[in-house]
């Protein structure tokens, strides 16, 4: 089973390439994937014939106990045949339906094969969570298929509607699955079905949520609006998704869970009531359609309601009839949709009011349509008759439901006749429809489906033997599938439905006014639009009431919620169990006092620069606390981060006003201070609670030994970053790269890889090539903004600081430092170089693009992790290499150093990108607006940074 899923994935990946090379003919090759699933299921028929199962399990997420659990039983075997067989025929059909050069054909082919694979995963899944994953994959792929014609608004709207409705149901179903799985201790449906399930309101709630998902997927009221609208999709998509595959997923889920959950209170009432209403309303709506495709769409809605009633009834006879009807419906409805595609393809219209004489001009196509429509109407000897009679026989003891089923099947007969008459009859008042010859590859798929429906009727006995194991899960089956049971009440009711349906069709003229009047006050699609408009309006009202454009208001709301909810819980429960030690050394309260005073002064500061520096004091105070606690590595990192942050703030503040906006009233100030103090106390309480809540031994006790034995280093912090938690660090590197890209994209309006800016020549002092220039900042900076001391010190110390950063990089595995700290030191050297000489000086110091540095750093980190795989280890696993050099002697190299080099480069690239975005690029904009130089410029109020 897993091989089949991989096959579909591979076919979906190569589908665009095949289509670009072979055009529509690539669909023939792609049809081999679902055809393989069909053949595989046929080969497994003996294994499931007597109620057996084929199971496969593959480990996936072991920490969560989540495996790829696949299981094939009678019901999933039948669905595999339908998904694979109909999918292969639809792809063969598509090869001629789409002409050469059709827009989006490559995407269509790949997505259709991917959908087939997701549908197979859904029916194979034994794990409820895996089922949900495949369920949502079918939703996404169906969205792409329904919206195939992206240039048409109706297609996009239909795709969005289908996605919205089915996703809503899928999320509700997920909650139900989680409720079942968590309470029962397993998500394996085979295990849940074998053991007792939680009872009472808990199980009732889970069942209702699961039914919401099933009904929304199968377009059963109140979720039926999306399916008729989805007819905007190409006809092959409708034949596959809306006749044989996607819409059957909800019915399949009800059938899968029915043997266990059918006895739960709301299961049968919800299935019978919702299904009956859908069957009757959908059948009546089908009689009012003039578009052949919409007629079949509403007929599909009606028969999905019938399937939900029968499969959801939860009795053995109804279960057997339900799976027979599931098979029959897929055969005749897929065939009819494909017939509509041929009619539309040849005649250029699907409007039955414009079609005439098509039966004479395309007799083979008409014969196929008549066979499929006869099966839909339940006429012998087709399989549709066998299934319909079994349905009526299963409900002879429920007169109310039986009456509804008789009415629904009579409507089915009527719109089946309407379809054949509208598509192929000759009407003197309408000009004859011209249609060219039908290609064999287009006619063969519906002919095969209709032929199987014809052959399956007389073979009802063999079909009964194949499907009966599923029905026996509900109990003893009293009735069997047969073409002839004798003169039974079910046969009489079947004849009654045919007669009533024929009468409805014969009286279509006199009944036309009634058909026009008898409709819902608000159509399903109009109801969906009304609901979505109400939600949009509600969102606007809520946004208008809460989003006032005040950042302090937003932040205050968040902080008050933090203080009230977690803080209130802390006060009520008092979960901490140990005494609070206020300090360990006398220096700690001194540092805390400094931090507190700086924080209080920052709140009242009027100047932005002053507030920024005071906030920096709090960061340096945190670094001092790290020092006092004996964590020099963390302290060094904190110092460097705080310094780099201040440098970035300086770049931002120079383009902002000198002072903050008008300060709030004194009462508001005190309220803000109270919120800040409260949140600080609550945060401290949460930290204390988290530290006190530990029950298991901490892994930190083992980290020093692991750092030496596994990471080959004595600096626990650095070894943790590059070895023990290397995957986390890899994710953080990716975040840094994304952050740098985001910052640059907000500022840059031109390429980030263009050549470095060239210095303008100073007036009266042309620069001679080869002549060294000591103070390059003097060439470009205005004398009022120069600092000779800063320029000289920067030139003297720059290379020394860079060497220091490299020292921290290479020594960080055993001493304070590492790639992050080293990268910050090198970045600060670049920042000082920019502050001293402007953007041209920065270009001299770093002539390479920031994007190149970022990409190289990420590539080195990833490459270092992959090298371990080549050496036979796991990804990002460290190894020690012993070396010897003259003078130095013996030393060793740890392969995680390469990972650390990548960290170093990413940090340097990030800061370099920020310097060029918020510094050099802003300078360029100022110059373009009339500035005087490329160095740091004065803001609008005349202040200089």
Secondary structure, 3 states (H helix, E strand, C coil): CHHHHHHHHHHHHHHHHHHHHHHHHHHHHHHHHHHHHHHHHHHCHHHHHCCCCEEEEEEEEHHHCEEEEEEECHHHHHHHHHHHHHHHHHHHHHHHHCCCCCCCHHHHHHHHHHHHHHHHHHHHECEHHHHHHHHHHHHHHHHHHHCCCCCCHHHHHHHHHHHHHHHHHHHHHHHHHHHHHHHHCCCEHHHHHHCCCCCHHHHHHHHHHHHHHHHHHCCCCCCCHHHHHHHHCCHHHHHHHCCCCCCHHHHHHHHHHHHHHCCCHHHHHHHHHHHHHHHHHHHHHHCCCCEHHHHHHHHHHHHHHHHHHHHHCCCHHHHHHHHHHHHHHHHHHHHHHHHHHHHHHHHCCCECCCCCCHHHHCHHHHHHHHHHHHHHHCCCCCHHHHHHHHHHHHCCCCHHHHHHHHHHHHHHHHHHHHHHHHHHCCCCCCCCCCCCCCCHHHHHHHHHHHHHHHHHHHCHHHHHHHHHHHHCCCCCCCCCCCCCCCCCHHHHHHHHHHHHHHHHHHCHHHHHHHHHHCCCCCCHHHHHHHHHHHHHHHHHHHHHHHCCCCHHHHHHHHHHHHHHHHHHHHHHHCCCCCCCCCCCCHHHHHHHHHHHHHHHHHHHCCEHHHHHHHHHHHHHHHHHHHHHCCCHHHHHHHHHHHHHHHHHHHHHHCCCCCECCCCCCHHHHHHHHHHHHHHHHHHHHHHHHHHHCCCCCCCHHHHHHHHHHCCCCCCHHHHHHHHHCHHHHHHHHHHHHHHHHHHHHHHCCCCCCCCCCCCCCCCCCCCCCCCCCCCCHHHHCCHHHCCHHHHHHHHHHHHHHHHHHHHHHHHCCCCCCCHHHHHHHHHHHHHHHHHHHHHHHHHHHCCCCHHHHHHHHHHHHHHHHHHHHHCCCCCCCCCEEEEEECCCEEEEEECHHHHHHHHHHHHHHHHHHHHHHHHHHHHHHHHHCCCCCCCCCCCCCCCCC
